[in-house]
Amino acid sequence: MILIGSQAIRYHFKDFPREPKDIDFIVTEKEKQTIKRGDNVEFLENPIFTRMFRYTGGNPVLYPDHLCTLKASHLFWNINWDKHMFDLQFLLKKGCEIELDLFLRLYEYWNETHGKNKRSDLKMSKDDFF
């Protein structure tokens, strides 16, 4: 299990101002089937992170740059957009960076998971655009 989300941000940055509402973990499919669910705990599958699982200081917490990249990759879909933008701005102010290779892999994964991200194309006819 890998701790992500606002609890992971607070783990790295004690001055994180937003109060976490839940605890988010990335888990493997096998872990998801065997873990007992609890209140305000979410278990999410993400094969990109489970493949590159790393430990931070002996604890399974996602690195700050990876959290930053994860938050940035979420912004193209309107899912908790304000929360992700707030967290991303906080992380960037702390000096965290977006890792381009990881970002591109996550973006493709979200296209598969959340549906293709629709982009504006000014060359489209008005009927296709709207």
C-alpha positions, 0 to 999 in steps of 0.5 A: 500500500502506498499513502497518497493524497492530502494525508501524504502531503501532510506527512511531508509538509506539516504546514499543509493548510487543508484538512484531509477528509479521508485517507487514500492508498494506492493498492494492487488488485490483490490488496484491494480484494483482501483489505478490510474497508474502513470509514474515510479510507479509500483504496485505489488501483494505479498500476503505474505507481504500484510498478514503481513503488518506493519507500520514503524514510522507511514508510510507504508514502508517495514522494513529494514530486510524485504527489505533485505530478499525480495532482497535475495529471488529474487537472484535465478531468473535472473530478475534485478540480479545486482540491487538486489545483489547491494541492498542486499550487501548495506543492509547487510553492514548496519546490516540488516538480512535475516529472514529465515522463511520469505525468505523460504515463499518468495522463494516458492512464487517466484517458483509459480510466476516466475517458478520453480528455476532450480538447478544443480544436478551433478547426472544427465546425461549430456543430462538432465543436459544440 
